[in-house]
Amino acid sequence: MDAERRPPHPLSDQTLALLAGGYAWLPQRMRESGEPVVTTRLMGKPVLAVRGPDAVRFFYDERNVRRHGAIPGPVQATLFGHGAVHTLDGTAHRARKTLFLPLLQADRVAGVVEQVAAAWDEAVAEWSRRPEAVLFDEAAVVLTRGVYRWAGVPLPDAEAGAVARDLIAMVDGFATPGPRHWRARRARRRQEDRLARLVRDVRAGRTPAEPGSMLERVATHREASGEPLSPGLAAVELLNVVRPTVAVSWFVAFAAHALHRRPDVRDRLREGDPVYATAFAHEVRRFYPFAPFLGGLAARDLSWRGRSVPEGGMVLLDVYGQNHDPALWGDPYAFRPQRFVEHPAERDELIPQGGGDPRTGHRCPGEGVVLGLLETLAVRLARLEYEVPEQDLRIPLRRIPTRPRSGFVITGVRAPEPHADRAAAAAGAGGSRH
């Protein structure tokens, strides 16, 4: 047995190397192995890391990989919440997943997009009266206002900024020790407490919930056992609707970065072609770094392409590496939306939000919402007149999750003509159907 195929030595733990390498850590290990599979150790556990469409199907097969117990406590305490749908398997997972199935319906996606687009148009008028705006921060407030309106969750306008900052903090601090992590924990506690009180008020009849809204669905949902969610767990799952939506702020900042670097793409996007808007949204999610990898635990002793991991070991799916794999994309470090016009995105090739079937598996059911929002906001952004002053637009790959260091500052914002806004909305709504 050669050295690469031996079980990883206990002293070969790569936790510190991961913290130092960030997004590049796992792709670098795979380049060194010469194959889209490696074995290593993280946090003392043996690890099997895989990449490729076949590996995606292997990873999402519940006979191979389970989620229960797989998400580290610090990640549950910041990003997902304890007891969230992401931590479940089998019947329990499928029963909880029904809560999120409206996110797969075209009319519901259009509803989220419409609310966020309206909040964007309101915000643009305000930005035009300021000397500058930090697009990442402003997008977070826009997305918070829009998704809370859509979900039927009351949110006083004056509190939208504080809630947006908490939702961003939950994402920003999940993968790092230190101040960002503790800020994320405090933010989650605040927002879980707030939404748990709301659920209690809805159940007690003190606060009405709009019929069919996500608030009503969560407040009335019953588990496979027939029991309702506790108010705390209901709050966790409400946050798992609104938090990922507000995380689109990262993609808005990346979209602005791409349009700044590629004026030709900006000109093409302005035309409002829905097919190109969809292609642009896919390319932003492929090209720019968001999730470095996804993880689970081996449900049994596993082997993939000659590499093994024992039952209970970690299994990682190399998301960033797959989205930049030359075998799949040819020129992976070229930002080229046209690739998705020429070759539509395949389910298990493009995996910025996981793979598999979103209706029954662990792929994010809100992926269509992310696409619809990015299509619509990208067209609006391409049509918005503004200047980009001197700033630090580097995107550090050691920071997880990363973003342009400056947050993408814009100045001299000039609101587009009303007819242009309507055209942008139509283009985004059309693109979300593709």
N, C-alpha and C positions, 0 to 999 in steps of 0.2 A: 504493500500500500504506500503510495507516494505521500510526501509531506502534506500536500494540499488536501488529500482525502482522509487523513487521520483526524480523529476527534480533536477539537481545539483544546490546547493545553490550558489548565486553569490560569496560568500566568499570562495568557494571551488575551486577556479581557480588553475589549476595544472601547469601553465606555468613555474614557478620557479622549481617545482618538476621535470618537464621534462628536464630542463636545467641541473639539478643536477644528474638526473638518467640516462640520455642518452638512450642507447638501452634497458636498463633493465626496464625503467619506465612503458611502456605500458604492457609488459608481467607480471610485478609484479602486476599491477592493476587487470589484468585478473585472476591471481592466487588468489588474495584476494576475487574476486567476485565469484570464483568457476565455472564460465562459460566463454565461448569465446566471451563475449560481455560486455561492460561497458559503462556507461554514466559519463561524467565529464564536465569540462570547460577548455578551453585554450584561452588565449588572450581575455577573456571576453565572448567568444562564447560557447553555449552549444555544446557538442560533443557526438557523438555515435561512439564507436570504436568496430570493429568486426574482427573475425578471422575464418578461415576454408574455404574449397572449396565452400560450399554453399554461404558463405559470400562474397567470391570473385565474384561470379556471381551476387549477389545482388549489390555489390559495382560498378561493371562495367556496370550495366543496366542504360542507360541514363534517363530512367523514374524515377530512384531513386536518382542518384548522377550526378551533373554537375561539369565541370571543370572551366567554365567561372567565373572569380572573386574569384576562390578558392585558387589560389597560392598567398601567401603573396608577397607584393612588394619587400621586401629584397631578396626573393628567385628568383623572376623574374630578379632582377637587377644583380644577380650573376650566378645562375645555368642555367636557361632556356632562359632568355632574354624576354623583353616585346613584347607581341603579338605572342609568339611562338605557335607552334602547340599544345603544352600541355595545353594551356589555352582555346582552342576552343571546341565547341560541335557541334553535328548534321552535317548539310550539309557543313558548313565551315570547320569543322574538317576533314571530309572525303575528301574534295577537297584538302586541304593542305597535308593530309596524303599521297596522290599519289606521292608527292615528294620523299617519303622515301621508296616506295615499292621496288625499286631495292635492298634494303638491305635484302629483303626476298628471293632473287633469288640465287640459289646455285652457279651460275657462278660468280655473283658479290661478294658473300661471299668469294669464293675461290680467287678472285682477291685481296681483301683486305688482306687476310691471306698471299698470296704470296709476296705482297709488304712489309708487316711487317716482314715476315720471312727473306727476303733479308736484310732489315735494321738491324735485329737482328744479322745476321751472320757478317755483316760489323762491328757492334759494338763489338762483342765478340773478334774479332782480336785486337781491340783497348784496351779493358779491360785487355787482357793478358799482355799488356805492362805497366800496372799501378800497383802500390802497392795494391790498393783496389778500389772497386766500390760499390756505394750504389745502390742496385738493383732497388728500387722504382724509384729513379731519372733517372737512365739509361733507364729503361723500358719506361718511359714517353717520352724520346727523340726518342727512337726506334719507338714507336707507332705513334708519331707525324710525323716523316719522312715518315713512311709507309702509313698512311692514307692520308696525303697531296698528296703524289704521286698518290695514287689510285683515289682521288677525283678530280685530275686535277688542284689543287690549287698550284700555284708557291710558292716555299719556298727555298730560298738560304740556303745551308747547314750550313753556319755560323750562321744563325738566328734560327735554329731548337731548340736549347736549350732554348732561350728566349721565343719562342712561346710555347714550352712544359711547361715551368714554369707558363705562363699565363693560359693555359688550365687547369693545375692542380690546380692553385689558385682558379679558378671559382668553382670547385667542393669542394675544401677544405674549402671554406669560406661561403658556402651557409646557413649553419645551426647554425651559431654562431655569437654573437655580437663581437665587438672589432676589433683588427688589422687584423685578418684573413678575416673578412667580408669586410673591406675597401680595403684590398689588392685584393680581388676577384672583387669588383666593378671596380677598376682601370684596372685590367687585362681585364675584359670584354669590357670596353670602348676602350682600345687599339686595341683589336682584332676585335671588330665590326667595328671600323673606318677603319682598314686595309682591311677587306673583303668588306666593302661597296665601298671603292675606286676601288677594283678589279672588282666588279660587274659593276660599272659605266664604267670602261675601256673595259670590255667585250661587253657591250651593245653599246658602241661607236665605237667598232671595233679596239680599240688600243691594246687590248690583246686578242689573240685567245683562245677559249675554246675548248678543245677536245670534238668532238661529242659524246654524250651519257654520258659524265662525270657528276658528281654531280655539278660541277661548271656551266656547261651549263644548266642542268636541273633547277637549282635555278635561274639562270639569265633569263631564258625564261618562267618560270612557271607563270600560270595565276590562279587567285583565282576563286571561284564559280561565282563571279560577272563578270568575264572576265578581270579584271584588273591585271596587273603584280604586283609583290611584289615591295615595295619601296626598294631602295638599302640597307637601314638600316635593314629592315625585312628580306631581302635576306641574309644579313650577319648573322642575328640571326639564320636562319635555316641552313646555312652552318656550323655554330658553333655547331648546334645540331646534325650534323653528325660527326664532328671531335672530339668534346669534349667528348662524351660518349666513343668513341673508345680509346682516350688517358686515360680515367678513368679505363681502363683495367689494368693500372699500379697497382691499388689496388689489383686486383686479382692475378697479377704476384707476388707481394710481399707476399700475402697470400699463394700462391702455394709454394713458396720457404719455407715459414714457415712450411707448412704441410710436405714437403719433408724432412726438417731438423728434424722434430719431429717423422716422421714415415719412417725410412730407408727402411722398407719392401715395402711400397707403392712406394718409389723411384725406387727400384729394379724392381718392376712390371711395372712401367710406362716406364722404359728404353726399355722394350721389344718391344714397338711400337704397341701394340694391339690397333686398333682404337676404339673398343668398350670400353676398359678400359680407354682410354684417354678421351672419352666422359663422362664416369662415374666419373672420377676424376674431370673434369671441373664442372659437376653438383654439386658434393659434396663440392668443394671449394666455389661455389656460395651459397650453402645452409648453410654450417657450419659457414663461416666467416661473420662478420657483415658488411653490406654496407648501404642499406636504412633501417632505423628503421621502418618507416611506410609510407603509401601514403595517400593523403587526397583529399577530394572534398567537395562540399556543397550539402545539401539535396535539391533536386529539388521540394519536397513537404513534408508535414508532414510524417515522416517515423517511422516505428516500426520494430524492429528485435528481435525476441525471447523475447518479452515482454518489451524491452527497447525502448524508443522513443526519437526522436529529431525533433524539429519544422523545417519547411521550412526555408532554409537559414542557418541552423546550420551546424556544421562541421561533416563530416563522415570520419573516419580513418580506413584504412585497416592495420592490425598489421602484417607487412611483417616479421620482425625479429622473432616475437613470433610464427608465422605460420611455418617458416622454422626451428623452434626448438620445435615444438609441439610434445610431446610424443605420442599423439593419432595418428599422421601421421607417425612418424619416429621411434617410439619404443625407441631407444637409441640416442636421438637427439644430445647429447654432446659428442658422439664418432665420430671421423672422420673416415668414412668407405665408400670409393668409391664403394665397392662391392654391396652396397644396390641398386645402380642404374644399376648394371648388372643384379641383381635378379629381380628388379622391375623398369622398365623404368619410367622416370619422367612424371608425369601427369600434364597437362596444368595448372589446377587450384589448384594443391597441392604445387608444387615448384614455388615460385613467387618472386625470388630475383629481377626481373625487371618488376614486375607487373603481372597481370593475364588477362584473356580474349583473344580475337582474335586480333593479332597484325595487321591484314590487315584492320580492320574496327574500332577497339577499341583503348584504350589508352595504351595497352601493348607495350613495346618498340619494334619497328620493327628491331632494331639493335641487338636483343638478339642472333640471329644466328651468327652475326659477333663476338660478345663477346665469344660465345662458340667456334667458329672456331679458334679464336686467342688463347684462353686459352688452347685448346687441343694441338695446334701446339707448342706454347711457353713452355707449361709444359713438353712436351716430350724433347724439346731442353734443357730445364733447368735440367731435370733429367739426361741427358747425358753429361752435362757440368761438367768438373772437377774444383772444387774450395774448399777453406776452409771457415769455418764460425768462425771468431774470437769471443772472448768474447764481448758481446754487450747486450743492453736492447731490448729483443724481446717481451716484454709484449705488449698486445693489449688492451688499456684502453677502456672500454665500456662507459665511460662518454663522450668521445670525438666523435663527429659526423662530418664527417665520420672518422672512426678510421683506424689505420694501425699499423704494428709493429713500436714501438717508434724509433728504430734505422734506419728504412727504409730498413733493411736487408743488412748489409755490407758483401761483399764477398772479399776474397783475394786469391792470387795465382791462378788466373783464367788460365786455359789451354784449348785452343780451341780444340774441338773434331776433329777427322779425317773427311775429306770431305765426305766420304761415310756415316758416321754417320749422318751428316747434312741432306743428301739426304733422308735417311731413316726416320729421324724425320719429315721432310716436308711431306713425303708420308703418315706417320701415322696421322699427323694432318689433312691433306686434306681428308683422308678417314674418320676420326672421325667426321668431320663437316657435313657429309652426314647423320649421325644417329640422 
